[in-house]
Amino acid sequence: MLSDRDIYAAATLMIKRFGNDAPSEAARRAEALAAAGDLDGRAAWLRIMKAAEALLRQRPGPDETIQ
């Protein structure tokens, strides 16, 4: 099983590559693994998807500033 640190590292890389589409790309990968019968892989990608969603929620929007 992947550590939380590994999951968030993967989510960060997904965001760098896919931006706001990172969660949906992770979900696509999870479903592809499920279709192939790899339920452990599916579970890992679902965790990455949730981590990417959490990281993206923490980012300021285009009209927001950090004070």
N, C-alpha and C positions, 0 to 999 in steps of 0.2 A: 504494500500500500504506500502511496506517495504521501510525504509529509505536507503539512499546510504550507510550509515554505516553498516546497517544490510546486505545489498547485498555484500559489500566487506568482511565482517566477514564470511559470508557463502562461498564466493569464496576462501578465505584464508583456510578455513577448507577443502574445496574440493581439493585444491592444496596439502595440507598436506596428504590427504588420497589417492588421485589419481595421484599426480604429474602432468606431462605434459598432461595427459589424462583428467584432470579436465574439460576443456571446452567441450570435446566430451561427457563426462558423464553427464554434465549439460544439453547439448542438447538432450541427450536420455531421460532424465527425463522430459524435456519440452515437447517433442513429446508424451511421455506416458500420460501426463496430458491433452494434446490437444486431444488425442484419446478418453480420458475419458470425454471430454467436459468441462474440467476445464481451461478456457482461462486465468483467473487471475493467476492461478498457473503456466501456461505455460509462461506468461509474466514475472513472477518473476524469473523463471529458465533461461529464455533468458537473463535477466539482469545479473544474476549470471555468466552465460557463458561469457558474454562480459567483466565483471569485472575480471574473471579468465584469459581471454586472455590478458587483459591489465597488470595484475600483472605478468604474465609469461614473457611478453615482457620486463619488467623492470629488470628481473633477468639476471645476467651475464651468458654467455654461458660457456661451459667447458674449452674453451681456452682463456677466457677473465679474466682480473683481475680488481679489483676496486682500483682506486688510490685516 
